[in-house]
Amino acid sequence: MTDHPAHRDTPDTAPTGTPAAHHSDDAEARAFRELLRGLRVWDTELPSFDPETAPAEPLPLFRQWLREAAEAGVPEPHTMTLATADATGDPNVRTLMLHDADERGWHFASHRGSRKGRELDVRPRAALGFYWAAVGRQVRVRGPVTAAGPEESAADLHRRSAGALAAALVGRQSEVLGSVGELARASDAAWERARREPEAPVPSWTLYVLHPEEVEFFQGDAERRHLRLNYRREGGGWVRELLWP
């Protein structure tokens, strides 16, 4: 399916005396808009979803949807966006990996001194977003975040790959970098240590757990009859509700 505008922009006519560079910028802008409008959306058969068959809690459905996204060939279906806010309320968003999802919540990790770590320290709440284009699905999760202790955080890091440990050993996340060469030297040294010392400690590495208060499942539909099933925590259980698309 392709989204098309009701009409296409007519070519602009550069007024007399308009600098050529400005006219070139206009042409580039039009070309970019045409690119956006011509991109195909869900040009494939999408899976069905019956909210009536959804489980009473969101975790089993999330695990099922992530597995089905992987089986459908979605690359890196465990990547997600993480949204946090600083002390003034200004938001930040970035992409990172999901480490686990269990009865406690959705797990991810970072250095305590990184931007996300500093923001979670002053505002311990966050939102997660997963999008799997091949199946037209997305999941949104939000709630308070707690930091795990040093032992659990270290165990999380050392369960991961040598590359993950090397990246953690480089450290200094979100600090200003002087040059690409400086990064290369630090990375080489970190890789060497990670191979030599697979249990190397990284004290700043912290596992975070988002405890969900709300989890929304979105199933896209080519005819725009999207289904949105929202789980909202209430008391000791979950309330399920459909939302208008």
N, C-alpha and C positions, 0 to 999 in steps of 0.2 A: 504494500500500500504506500502511496506517495501523497504527502500533503501538498496541495497546490493552492496558491492564492486565487481569489476571485478574479483578479486581473493582474497582468504583469505591468511593472513600471515601464513607462515609455522612455526611450533614451533621452537623457538630458542634453540640451544644446548649450554648449558653452558660450556665454555672452562674449561679445567682442572685447578683447583686452584681458580675458581671463587667463591667468598663467597656466601653461601646459601641465605643470605639476599638479595643480588643483584639479584640472579636468581628469588627469590620470587617477587621482585619489577617488573621484566620484565613480569612475569606471570600476575601480577595484572594489568599492563599497557595493555597487550594484551586483558585481559578480559574486561577492560573498553572500549577499542576500539570496541570489538565485541558487547558490549552492545549498544554503540552509533549507530553502523551500523545496528543493528537489530531492533531499535525502529521504530514503525510504524508511518507513516505520512499520515494524512487525510484518515484514513481507514473508510470512511463513505461517504455517498452521499452528495456532496456539493451543495449549492444553485447556481442558475444561476444568472448572472448579465449582463444586456445589457447597456453599457455606453450611448447608444443613448437615453435612457429614463431617464438619470440622470438629476436632476434639475440644474438650472443655477447657483446656489450657493451651497457651500458644507454643510452648517449647516443642512438643511432638510435631506440630505442623511446620514449624521453622526447620527442624531437622529434615523432614520429608522434602520440603521445597528446595533446600540447599542440595540434597542428594539428587533430586530430579534435575536441577540445574546442571550439576556436574555430569549426569548421564546424558543430558542434551548437548553437551559439548561446550558449555559456557566456560571460557578461560578464567581461571582463578576465581571461582564462585565464592570463595571465602574472603575476598577483598570487600571492604565496606568503607563508607564515609563516616567520619567521626566529627561531630559538631560540639564545640565547647564555647565558652564565653569568658572574657577576662573580667577583671574587677569592676570595670566601668560598664559591662554588659555588651561590649563589642564582640561579635561572633567570629569564630574561626572554623574552618573545615579542612579536612585532609583525608587521604585514603590510606588505610592500613589493613593489617590482616586480623581476622578473627582467630583467637587461639582456642576457644572452647565456648560451648553454650550448654549449661546444665541447670539444675534446680536453683543454683545461686544466682545465675544471670549470664550475661554475655561477657566474655573475657577478652581483654587486649592488653598490650604492654607498651611501655616506653620508659625513657629516662625521667626521673623526677624533675630534673632541671630543664627539660625541654619546654617548649611553649605550651604544649598540651598538658604536661605535668604541672607547670606553674598555674595554669588556668584551673585545672581540676583541684588544686590545693585551695584556691580562694573561692571557687564555685564548683562544688563537687556534684555536678549534674551534667548529663550529656545526652546526645541523641545519636543513633546509628541509622545508616541507610544502606540497604542492599538492593542492587538492581541487576536483574538477569534478563537481558534483552531477548535472548533466544527463546525464552518461554513467556515473555511479556509480563514478568512478575517483579514486584518490589516488596520489601519488608522494611518497616520503620519501627524503631525501638527507642524508648526514652525513659529516663528515670535517674535516681541518684546513683553515684559512683563511689565505691570504697576502694582503698588501696590494700592489697594483700601484704602480709608480713615479708621480711627478708628471706626466710627459708622457702616459702611458696614461690616468691618471685624468682629466686635463684633456680629452683626446680623447673619453673616454666622456661627460663632461658636455656638451660642445659638439656632440655628435651628437644630443642630445635636444632637446626643445621649448623655446621661450622661457619657458614657464611653469616648466619644470624648472630652467632657469638662474635665473629670478627667485627661486624657492624656495631654491635653493642660496645665492644672494647675500644673502638675509635672514639665513641662518646662525643661530648661537646655539641650535642644536637641543638640546633636553632641558634648557636653562636655564629658570629660573623666569621667567614672563612677568608683567609688572606689570599690564597691562590689555589688553583687546581693541583699544582705540584705538591703543595702542603698536604692536601687531602690524599694524594697518591702515596706519599711517604708514610702517613699515619695508617692508611689502609694496609699497605704492605706489611708494616710492623704488626698490625692487629691480626692479619691472616697468619703470619708466622707463629704468633703466640697461641692463636686458637687451635692450630694443628698440633702444637707442642704441648698445650695445656688445655684439653677439652673441658675441664672443670674450672677454668679461670674465673675468679669472682669479678662481678661488675656491680658494686654496691648501689649504684644509682638506678639500676634496672628495677622497674616496678611493675608488677602485675595489677591491673585494675579490673574490677568487676562492676558492670552496670546492672543494677537490680531493676528489672522492668516494672514500670507502673502502667505502661501502655504499649501494645504491640499491634501494628496494623499490617494486614496482608492485602496486597493489591494484585488483582488478576486483570491484565489488559484484555481488550476485546477489539477486533478490527472494526466493528461497527460502533465503537465508542460506548458500548454498554459495559463499562468497566465495573468490576465487583470489588468492593472494599469491605473487608471484615476486620473490625476493630475489637481487640481484647483490652478491657480496662479493669485494672485491679480495684476491687472494692471489698473492704473488710479482709477476710482471710481467703477470698477466692477471686474468680474472674467473671466479669460480665461481658458477654459477646453482643455486638451490635453491628448492623450494616450501616454504611455511610453512603450518602449520595456521591456519585463520582464528580 
